[in-house]
């Protein structure tokens, strides 16, 4: 699969050009553009998961520091 320049919102494949949406967070081109909302939702879910895990670690380290 070939894609156009990094600035373009067009995906080229087998001599066809498809209008795509570009994710502002990671730069991925998504076709059809209607899938961009689901893609953005996955970014948000991953960010929430990461923040939850970070909060758990901070809590654990805080207790370890108190015990030391």
Backbone bond lengths (Angstrom), bond angles and torsions (degrees), N, CA, C in turn:
res aa  C-N    CA-C-N  psi(-1)  N-CA   C-N-CA  omega(-1)  CA-C   N-CA-C  phi
1 X - - - 1.441 - - 1.517 109.07 -
2 X 1.290 116.26 128.58 1.458 121.48 176.12 1.515 107.94 -104.24
3 X 1.309 115.12 144.18 1.459 117.96 173.09 1.517 107.62 -122.47
4 X 1.321 115.64 157.41 1.456 121.01 -178.94 1.512 110.85 -70.58
5 X 1.311 116.00 -162.51 1.461 119.99 179.68 1.528 109.68 -64.27
6 X 1.313 116.75 161.31 1.454 120.92 -175.69 1.532 112.29 -66.24
7 X 1.334 118.63 -21.52 1.461 121.44 -179.72 1.522 111.40 -83.41
8 X 1.305 117.93 -23.42 1.448 122.98 -173.22 1.518 111.69 -72.62
9 X 1.326 115.12 150.83 1.456 120.51 174.11 1.525 109.25 -106.31
10 X 1.319 116.02 31.55 1.453 122.21 -179.10 1.520 109.37 -118.89
11 X 1.324 115.31 135.26 1.458 121.36 174.62 1.517 106.78 -106.55
12 X 1.336 116.73 124.97 1.460 121.58 178.36 1.514 108.92 -105.89
13 X 1.348 115.38 129.64 1.454 120.66 -178.24 1.521 108.37 -151.50
14 X 1.315 117.26 125.76 1.472 122.48 179.86 1.537 112.04 49.58
15 X 1.297 115.79 51.19 1.461 123.66 178.75 1.524 113.86 60.43
16 X 1.304 116.65 20.82 1.465 121.51 175.12 1.517 108.22 -117.39
17 X 1.313 116.20 143.86 1.459 121.58 176.26 1.520 108.31 -111.79
18 X 1.322 115.86 131.88 1.456 121.73 -179.72 1.515 108.67 -118.94
19 X 1.339 116.15 132.10 1.459 120.15 175.42 1.520 108.02 -73.74
20 X 1.303 115.55 127.12 1.458 120.54 -175.45 1.524 109.80 -125.28
21 X 1.307 114.70 165.83 1.457 121.52 172.26 1.524 106.70 -102.10
22 X 1.319 116.16 147.48 1.458 120.34 -179.12 1.521 109.50 -113.48
23 X 1.316 115.87 127.75 1.461 121.54 178.77 1.525 108.65 -70.64
24 X 1.317 116.06 128.65 1.464 120.50 -179.12 1.525 111.64 -73.16
25 X 1.327 117.30 -25.95 1.465 120.27 -176.30 1.524 112.26 -80.14
26 X 1.351 116.94 -45.96 1.466 118.88 -174.00 1.522 113.54 -117.03
27 X 1.334 117.55 -8.81 1.454 120.57 176.62 1.516 114.77 83.35
28 X 1.322 118.10 5.44 1.454 121.53 179.79 1.517 110.36 -69.13
29 X 1.322 115.59 138.02 1.464 120.76 174.43 1.515 108.00 -92.45
30 X 1.324 116.19 131.12 1.459 121.00 -173.78 1.523 109.75 -123.90
31 X 1.329 115.21 128.68 1.458 121.40 175.98 1.513 107.68 -129.68
32 X 1.286 119.72 131.47 1.459 128.89 -2.94 1.531 111.33 -73.53
33 X 1.308 114.87 157.79 1.466 120.99 -174.85 1.523 112.34 -62.28
34 X 1.317 117.28 -22.36 1.467 120.31 179.98 1.527 112.24 -64.10
35 X 1.331 118.22 -18.30 1.465 121.85 179.00 1.521 113.00 -81.65
36 X 1.328 117.70 -4.85 1.466 120.34 -178.35 1.525 111.55 -63.27
37 X 1.334 118.06 -37.32 1.462 120.17 179.80 1.525 111.18 -62.36
38 X 1.328 117.14 -43.45 1.461 120.59 178.51 1.528 110.63 -64.49
39 X 1.323 116.61 -38.10 1.466 121.37 178.76 1.532 109.98 -64.15
40 X 1.333 116.62 -44.31 1.468 120.83 178.98 1.529 110.53 -64.66
41 X 1.341 116.37 -36.06 1.461 120.59 178.39 1.531 110.22 -63.00
42 X 1.331 117.55 -39.18 1.458 120.40 177.77 1.529 111.11 -64.33
43 X 1.340 117.04 -37.82 1.466 119.83 175.02 1.527 109.68 -59.71
44 X 1.336 116.88 -45.69 1.460 120.81 -178.60 1.526 111.07 -64.41
45 X 1.335 117.18 -42.43 1.462 120.16 178.55 1.519 111.25 -62.67
46 X 1.333 116.18 -42.53 1.464 120.00 179.16 1.527 110.42 -64.11
47 X 1.323 117.39 -40.11 1.469 120.74 178.39 1.526 111.22 -64.35
48 X 1.350 116.36 -42.32 1.471 119.49 178.29 1.524 110.52 -63.72
49 X 1.337 116.33 -44.15 1.467 120.32 179.00 1.529 109.98 -59.98
50 X 1.335 116.69 -45.37 1.459 120.96 -179.47 1.523 110.55 -60.92
51 X 1.328 116.95 -44.62 1.471 120.14 -180.00 1.528 111.45 -64.79
52 X 1.342 117.46 -37.80 1.463 120.44 176.90 1.527 111.03 -63.34
53 X 1.328 116.36 -45.27 1.463 119.66 179.09 1.524 111.29 -64.11
54 X 1.311 116.70 -39.48 1.466 120.71 178.13 1.524 110.60 -63.46
55 X 1.321 116.44 -41.33 1.463 120.78 178.65 1.534 110.47 -62.84
56 X 1.334 117.55 -41.19 1.468 121.06 177.49 1.530 110.85 -61.34
57 X 1.333 116.16 -44.39 1.471 119.73 179.31 1.522 111.46 -63.53
58 X 1.315 116.45 -42.81 1.462 119.72 179.33 1.526 110.64 -61.94
59 X 1.323 116.44 -39.69 1.454 120.91 178.39 1.525 110.52 -64.08
60 X 1.333 116.18 -44.52 1.467 121.17 179.99 1.520 110.77 -63.10
61 X 1.321 117.54 -46.31 1.464 120.69 179.95 1.519 111.40 -65.19
62 X 1.302 116.82 -34.03 1.460 120.36 177.41 1.526 110.07 -62.81
63 X 1.325 116.98 -43.90 1.467 120.10 178.32 1.520 111.58 -68.18
64 X 1.326 117.48 -37.44 1.465 120.54 178.04 1.529 110.00 -63.23
65 X 1.326 116.28 -39.08 1.456 120.87 -179.58 1.530 109.49 -67.02
66 X 1.340 116.89 -37.83 1.457 121.04 179.20 1.530 111.81 -66.36
67 X 1.346 116.72 -33.54 1.455 121.47 -178.85 1.519 112.36 -77.49
68 X 1.316 117.94 -24.11 1.463 121.84 -174.79 1.507 112.08 -77.19
